[in-house]
Amino acid sequence: MRKSCSKTLITLTVLATLALACQKPGEVKWEFVIPDNYEGFLVVQFSCPGGEPLINNGVAHIEFKSDGTFCTSDPYVPTTETTWFPNMRRSPHRSASGKLIEQPVDSPKSGYALCCEGITRYCDYTFLVLWVGNMEGKDVRVPEDQIKFLHEHFPLSKCSPPLQR
């Protein structure tokens, strides 16, 4: 009986060590919850006063508000793009009602999908900007549209409003 317990303890210790060794330091699992039928920019503001912590136990669980925004109290770290983005693309994202939403590595040409993640620095603020919706014929990389969205949805006291076209 005693030998069996020792072997079990050794086996569990080895398995736990292997499990920890396989997880890369700083690796984050992303879970986006996107409002049902939402189409447009999804934006996370970093260092947002009164914002929620972004990462808890290696998981970034982000429930976007109905306007596509989320504020985190966490600061932006320059390694975010290299350590977070690959996992963000592999993580399962869903709508508020539970429907899975794809985030392919390449920008899709059709279907409802999540795409085009990038870090935008504007007026001393840092944002993670994505786009979700029906991909047919969409040009989602128009900087003026991103700036307009930021001004409409965030209190950007450090900068003047964009020029009207």
C-alpha positions in Angstrom: 0.0 0.0 0.0 2.8 2.4 0.9 4.7 1.7 -2.3 1.5 2.4 -4.3 1.0 5.8 -2.6 4.6 6.8 -3.3 4.3 5.9 -7.0 1.1 7.8 -7.2 2.7 10.9 -5.6 5.7 10.7 -7.9 3.5 10.3 -10.9 1.4 13.3 -9.9 4.4 15.4 -9.2 5.9 14.6 -12.7 2.6 15.3 -14.4 2.2 18.7 -12.6 5.8 19.6 -13.5 5.2 18.7 -17.2 2.0 20.7 -17.3 3.8 23.8 -15.9 6.7 23.4 -18.2 4.4 23.3 -21.3 2.8 26.7 -20.4 4.8 29.6 -21.7 5.4 32.4 -19.3 3.1 35.3 -20.0 0.8 33.3 -22.2 -2.7 34.6 -22.1 -5.9 32.8 -23.1 -8.4 35.3 -24.7 -12.1 35.1 -24.3 -14.1 37.8 -26.1 -17.8 38.0 -25.6 -19.3 40.2 -28.3 -22.8 41.6 -28.3 -25.2 39.6 -30.5 -25.4 40.9 -34.1 -22.8 43.6 -33.4 -20.9 44.9 -36.4 -18.1 47.4 -36.2 -15.0 48.3 -34.2 -14.3 46.5 -30.9 -11.9 48.6 -28.7 -10.1 47.9 -25.4 -8.7 51.0 -23.8 -5.6 50.4 -21.6 -5.0 52.3 -18.3 -8.6 53.3 -18.2 -9.6 55.0 -14.9 -12.2 52.8 -13.2 -11.6 50.0 -15.7 -11.6 46.3 -15.0 -8.4 44.2 -14.6 -7.7 42.6 -18.0 -6.0 39.3 -17.0 -6.9 37.0 -14.2 -5.1 33.7 -13.8 -3.8 33.8 -17.3 -7.2 34.5 -18.9 -8.3 37.8 -20.5 -12.1 37.6 -20.3 -13.5 40.6 -22.1 -17.2 41.2 -22.3 -17.7 44.1 -24.7 -20.4 46.6 -23.9 -23.2 47.0 -26.5 -21.2 49.8 -28.1 -18.2 47.6 -28.7 -16.0 49.0 -25.9 -14.1 47.7 -22.9 -12.0 49.6 -20.4 -9.1 47.9 -18.5 -7.2 49.4 -15.6 -4.1 47.4 -16.8 -1.4 49.3 -18.6 -0.3 48.4 -22.1 3.0 46.5 -22.2 5.0 46.7 -25.4 5.4 42.9 -25.5 1.6 42.6 -25.8 1.6 42.2 -29.6 4.2 39.4 -29.6 3.0 37.5 -26.6 -0.8 38.0 -26.8 -1.8 38.3 -30.5 -0.9 34.7 -31.5 -3.0 33.3 -28.6 -5.8 35.8 -29.3 -6.2 34.3 -32.8 -6.3 30.7 -31.4 -8.8 31.5 -28.6 -12.5 30.8 -29.1 -14.6 33.9 -29.1 -18.4 34.0 -28.9 -21.4 36.2 -29.1 -23.4 37.0 -25.9 -25.8 34.2 -26.8 -22.9 31.7 -27.2 -22.5 31.5 -30.9 -18.8 31.0 -31.8 -17.1 33.7 -33.8 -14.1 33.0 -36.0 -10.8 35.0 -35.9 -8.8 33.7 -38.8 -5.1 34.6 -39.1 -5.7 36.2 -42.5 -8.4 38.8 -42.9 -11.4 36.9 -44.2 -13.2 38.0 -47.4 -16.6 36.7 -46.5 -18.8 35.6 -43.6 -19.2 37.0 -40.1 -15.8 37.1 -38.4 -13.5 38.9 -36.0 -10.4 40.4 -37.6 -7.7 43.0 -37.9 -6.3 43.3 -34.4 -3.9 46.1 -33.8 -2.6 48.5 -31.2 -3.5 52.1 -31.8 -1.8 54.9 -29.9 -3.7 58.1 -30.0 -3.4 61.3 -27.8 -1.4 59.6 -25.1 -3.9 56.7 -24.8 -3.4 53.1 -26.0 -6.1 50.9 -27.5 -6.5 47.4 -28.8 -8.7 47.8 -31.9 -10.4 44.9 -33.7 -13.3 44.7 -36.1 -16.2 42.2 -36.2 -19.0 41.8 -38.7 -19.9 40.6 -42.2 -16.6 40.7 -44.2 -17.9 41.1 -47.7 -16.5 44.3 -49.2 -15.4 45.8 -45.9 -12.4 48.1 -45.7 -11.7 47.9 -41.9 -8.3 49.6 -41.8 -9.4 53.2 -42.4 -7.6 55.2 -39.6 -10.1 58.1 -39.8 -13.0 55.8 -39.0 -11.0 54.4 -36.0 -10.3 57.9 -34.7 -14.0 58.9 -35.1 -15.0 55.8 -33.1 -12.6 56.5 -30.3 -13.9 60.1 -30.0 -17.5 59.0 -30.0 -17.0 56.3 -27.3 -14.2 57.4 -25.0 -13.5 60.6 -23.0 -10.3 61.7 -24.8 -9.6 64.9 -22.8 -6.0 65.0 -24.0 -6.8 65.7 -27.6 -9.0 67.8 -29.8 -11.8 66.2 -31.9 -11.0 65.0 -35.4 -11.6 67.3 -38.3 -14.9 66.8 -40.1 -14.8 65.6 -43.7 
